[in-house]
Amino acid sequence: MVHKLNGSYPVGVARFIIDENDQVLTGTVLNEPTSALGDSAVELVYSALNFKDALVFASPSRVRRAPRLTGGIEGVGIIRRHPSLPAGTPVIIWGGGIGTSVDGCFADEIVCDHSYLTPLACSLDNLDIAMAYGIAGFTAMASIDALLQHGVQPGDGEVLVTGASGGVGSLAVTLLARIGFHVVAASGSPEHSHWLREQGATRCIGRDEISNRAERVLGEPLWAGAVDCVGGDTLHAILRSLRYGGAVAASGLVAGSELHTTVYPFITRNVALLGIDAVETPPERRLDIWNRLCDLMVPDDRRLIDRIVALDDLPDALADLRHGRSRGRILVRPR
Ligand SMILES: NC(=O)c1ccc[n+]([C@@H]2O[C@H](COP(=O)([O-])OP(=O)(O)OC[C@H]3O[C@@H](n4cnc5c(N)ncnc54)[C@H](OP(=O)(O)O)[C@@H]3O)[C@@H](O)[C@H]2O)c1
């Protein structure tokens, strides 16, 4: 299902904009007429920086789809106006081209269609944690939910997570462990092994160790399930190493977008390849996934946050993100 989002702002809202000349307007209060109005208004409490934001603010940008745009592909805030939710309800917003083709969440307030707002079952005090999870946390939880719905249960055996030190992977490790799974974290960064164990991994393996019995059509059946953030040959290696009836939830493509495999894992081991999309997820499923995430949140999740910056500090923060100088999430507090 494809949704259309009309993101926009009321007059006089602080925003972080890139204009048609690739000039960045930092934290400016602009008195501009709104370009498109939705049926809902949200006071934004936090946004968060993602690599995609750095690409939007690059000059020239291959990602930005509008000549003049407020950045910010995700945010959390409080309902001011909505067709059915009461004012004060905490919500999260992302997807539908927000922050890339329509105005995004680096702002005090956003006006948009209600279909892009997912109510959060957490207290206002925990909005920073919800934002720290953000799209990556949602993708991790949606992957785990897909495995659970397929029938993979804690106790069935080890569950593999690839790209484990990345945003989606590390949160998948944390959440799987919290649910009670035995998690094997596969990473190309051995220096992160200790940290991955702290996140809940039972054991850590190298990226290259996923391929087993490469000379045979099928590998040894190792994994009850897998969360794959990597794609390419890694996904092929996982498929041929799943146990009978196992499943892999695939969301990423950092190792490649092509998949060369055989039908053997599917027709002899009855395995499943479950596709995960976090962008066009229908509203009911967004709500379900976020309810589960809110249930699993703990105060210690604030360790996910590197720092919280103001709109004025965004140019430096985007540069840090571009150059890999941050460890964890950079949140933006527009007010
Ligand atoms: N489907 C969706 O809706 C959705 C939503 C969010 C993200 N994604 C996708 O999911 C993937 C992961 O996103 P992310 O935010 O977690 O990214 P990220 O923070 O950059 O993490 C990616 C991780 O993958 C591993 N990696 C990097 N290059 C690799 C390579 N060439 N071969 C094998 N592993 C490699 C690294 O982990 P190690 O060093 O631990 O190996 C890295 O930390 C991306 O492809 C992203 O586009 C999809």
The ligand as an SDF file (V2000), in Angstrom:
LIG
                    3D

 48 52  0  0  0  0  0  0  0  0999 V2000
   13.9530   -2.4570    4.6990 N   0  0  0  0  0  0  0  0  0  0  0  0
   13.8450   -1.2930    5.3360 C   0  0  0  0  0  0  0  0  0  0  0  0
   12.7890   -0.7060    5.4350 O   0  0  0  0  0  0  0  0  0  0  0  0
   15.0770   -0.7450    5.9630 C   0  0  0  0  0  0  0  0  0  0  0  0
   15.0150    0.1120    7.0770 C   0  0  0  0  0  0  0  0  0  0  0  0
   16.2020    0.5480    7.6550 C   0  0  0  0  0  0  0  0  0  0  0  0
   17.4220    0.1650    7.1010 C   0  0  0  0  0  0  0  0  0  0  0  0
   17.4270   -0.6410    5.9940 N   0  0  0  0  0  0  0  0  0  0  0  0
   18.6740   -1.1290    5.4000 C   0  0  0  0  0  0  0  0  0  0  0  0
   19.2450   -2.0230    6.3360 O   0  0  0  0  0  0  0  0  0  0  0  0
   20.6460   -1.9970    6.1910 C   0  0  0  0  0  0  0  0  0  0  0  0
   21.2670   -1.7110    7.5450 C   0  0  0  0  0  0  0  0  0  0  0  0
   20.8790   -0.4220    7.9730 O   0  0  0  0  0  0  0  0  0  0  0  0
   21.5910    0.2290    9.2390 P   0  0  0  0  0  0  0  0  0  0  0  0
   20.9140    1.5010    9.5060 O   0  0  0  0  0  0  0  0  0  0  0  0
   21.7050   -0.7780   10.3210 O   0  0  0  0  0  0  0  0  0  0  0  0
   23.0440    0.5070    8.6140 O   0  0  0  0  0  0  0  0  0  0  0  0
   24.4150    0.6690    9.3820 P   0  0  0  0  0  0  0  0  0  0  0  0
   24.2230    1.2350   10.7390 O   0  0  0  0  0  0  0  0  0  0  0  0
   25.3340    1.3370    8.4230 O   0  0  0  0  0  0  0  0  0  0  0  0
   24.9070   -0.8410    9.6030 O   0  0  0  0  0  0  0  0  0  0  0  0
   25.2200   -1.7160    8.5570 C   0  0  0  0  0  0  0  0  0  0  0  0
   26.1740   -2.7690    9.1030 C   0  0  0  0  0  0  0  0  0  0  0  0
   26.3870   -3.7420    8.1040 O   0  0  0  0  0  0  0  0  0  0  0  0
   27.7140   -4.2590    8.1880 C   0  0  0  0  0  0  0  0  0  0  0  0
   28.3390   -4.0450    6.8860 N   0  0  0  0  0  0  0  0  0  0  0  0
   28.7180   -2.8730    6.3160 C   0  0  0  0  0  0  0  0  0  0  0  0
   29.2320   -3.0940    5.0970 N   0  0  0  0  0  0  0  0  0  0  0  0
   29.1860   -4.4380    4.8820 C   0  0  0  0  0  0  0  0  0  0  0  0
   29.5750   -5.2710    3.8030 C   0  0  0  0  0  0  0  0  0  0  0  0
   30.1130   -4.7940    2.6890 N   0  0  0  0  0  0  0  0  0  0  0  0
   29.3660   -6.5990    3.9280 N   0  0  0  0  0  0  0  0  0  0  0  0
   28.8100   -7.1260    5.0400 C   0  0  0  0  0  0  0  0  0  0  0  0
   28.4240   -6.3710    6.1010 N   0  0  0  0  0  0  0  0  0  0  0  0
   28.6190   -5.0470    6.0160 C   0  0  0  0  0  0  0  0  0  0  0  0
   28.4030   -3.4630    9.2950 C   0  0  0  0  0  0  0  0  0  0  0  0
   28.2510   -4.2230   10.4860 O   0  0  0  0  0  0  0  0  0  0  0  0
   29.4130   -5.1760   11.0450 P   0  0  0  0  0  0  0  0  0  0  0  0
   30.6720   -4.3410   11.0430 O   0  0  0  0  0  0  0  0  0  0  0  0
   28.9510   -5.5490   12.3940 O   0  0  0  0  0  0  0  0  0  0  0  0
   29.5080   -6.3390   10.0970 O   0  0  0  0  0  0  0  0  0  0  0  0
   27.5540   -2.2160    9.4330 C   0  0  0  0  0  0  0  0  0  0  0  0
   27.6060   -1.6770   10.7220 O   0  0  0  0  0  0  0  0  0  0  0  0
   20.9480   -0.9600    5.1220 C   0  0  0  0  0  0  0  0  0  0  0  0
   21.0880   -1.6100    3.8930 O   0  0  0  0  0  0  0  0  0  0  0  0
   19.7220   -0.0890    5.1290 C   0  0  0  0  0  0  0  0  0  0  0  0
   19.5350    0.5440    3.8870 O   0  0  0  0  0  0  0  0  0  0  0  0
   16.2860   -1.1020    5.4280 C   0  0  0  0  0  0  0  0  0  0  0  0
  1  2  1  0
  2  3  2  0
  2  4  1  0
  4  5  1  0
  4 48  2  0
  5  6  2  0
  6  7  1  0
  7  8  2  0
  8  9  1  0
  8 48  1  0
  9 10  1  0
  9 46  1  0
 10 11  1  0
 11 12  1  0
 11 44  1  0
 12 13  1  0
 13 14  1  0
 14 15  2  0
 14 16  1  0
 14 17  1  0
 17 18  1  0
 18 19  2  0
 18 20  1  0
 18 21  1  0
 21 22  1  0
 22 23  1  0
 23 24  1  0
 23 42  1  0
 24 25  1  0
 25 26  1  0
 25 36  1  0
 26 27  1  0
 26 35  1  0
 27 28  2  0
 28 29  1  0
 29 30  1  0
 29 35  2  0
 30 31  1  0
 30 32  2  0
 32 33  1  0
 33 34  2  0
 34 35  1  0
 36 37  1  0
 36 42  1  0
 37 38  1  0
 38 39  2  0
 38 40  1  0
 38 41  1  0
 42 43  1  0
 44 45  1  0
 44 46  1  0
 46 47  1  0
M  CHG  2   8   1  16  -1
M  END
$$$$
